[in-house]
Amino acid sequence: MSYESAESKGSPVTAMDLALYAEGLLDA
């Protein structure tokens, strides 16, 4: 997985990470 886009935005979390996290909350 590439983190170049995340680094350019100065964010340690990628859009994919947020999507997986959101799914985890919905599944809980």
DRENPA-3360 file (N, C-alpha, C; in nm, 2 decimals, always signed):
BEGIN
1 = MSYESAES = +0.09/-0.12/+0.00/+0.00/+0.00/+0.00/+0.09/+0.12/+0.00 ~ +0.05/+0.23/-0.07/+0.13/+0.35/-0.08/+0.07/+0.45/+0.02 ~ +0.16/+0.52/+0.09/+0.12/+0.62/+0.18/+0.16/+0.76/+0.14 ~ +0.20/+0.77/+0.01/+0.25/+0.90/-0.05/+0.14/+1.00/-0.04 ~ +0.01/+0.96/-0.07/-0.10/+1.06/-0.06/-0.12/+1.11/+0.08 ~ -0.11/+1.02/+0.18/-0.13/+1.05/+0.32/-0.02/+1.15/+0.36 ~ +0.11/+1.12/+0.32/+0.22/+1.20/+0.36/+0.21/+1.34/+0.30 ~ +0.16/+1.35/+0.18/+0.15/+1.48/+0.11/+0.04/+1.57/+0.19;
9 = KGSPVTAM = -0.05/+1.50/+0.25/-0.16/+1.58/+0.32/-0.12/+1.60/+0.47 ~ -0.01/+1.53/+0.51/+0.04/+1.55/+0.65/-0.05/+1.47/+0.74 ~ -0.12/+1.36/+0.69/-0.21/+1.28/+0.77/-0.16/+1.14/+0.79 ~ -0.15/+1.09/+0.91/-0.10/+0.95/+0.93/-0.20/+0.85/+0.90 ~ -0.32/+0.89/+0.87/-0.43/+0.79/+0.84/-0.48/+0.81/+0.69 ~ -0.49/+0.70/+0.62/-0.53/+0.70/+0.48/-0.68/+0.69/+0.47 ~ -0.73/+0.72/+0.36/-0.88/+0.71/+0.34/-0.92/+0.56/+0.36 ~ -0.84/+0.47/+0.32/-0.87/+0.33/+0.33/-0.88/+0.29/+0.48;
17 = DLALYAEG = -0.79/+0.35/+0.56/-0.79/+0.32/+0.70/-0.92/+0.37/+0.77 ~ -0.96/+0.49/+0.72/-1.09/+0.55/+0.78/-1.21/+0.46/+0.74 ~ -1.21/+0.41/+0.61/-1.32/+0.33/+0.56/-1.33/+0.20/+0.64 ~ -1.21/+0.14/+0.67/-1.21/+0.01/+0.74/-1.26/+0.04/+0.89 ~ -1.21/+0.15/+0.94/-1.25/+0.19/+1.08/-1.40/+0.21/+1.09 ~ -1.46/+0.28/+0.99/-1.60/+0.31/+0.99/-1.68/+0.18/+0.98 ~ -1.63/+0.08/+0.90/-1.70/-0.05/+0.89/-1.70/-0.12/+1.02 ~ -1.58/-0.11/+1.09/-1.57/-0.17/+1.22/-1.67/-0.12/+1.32;
25 = LLDA = -1.70/+0.01/+1.31/-1.80/+0.07/+1.40/-1.94/+0.02/+1.37 ~ -1.97/+0.01/+1.24/-2.10/-0.03/+1.20/-2.12/-0.18/+1.23 ~ -2.01/-0.26/+1.22/-2.03/-0.40/+1.25/-2.04/-0.43/+1.40 ~ -1.99/-0.34/+1.48/-1.99/-0.35/+1.63/-2.13/-0.35/+1.69;
% end
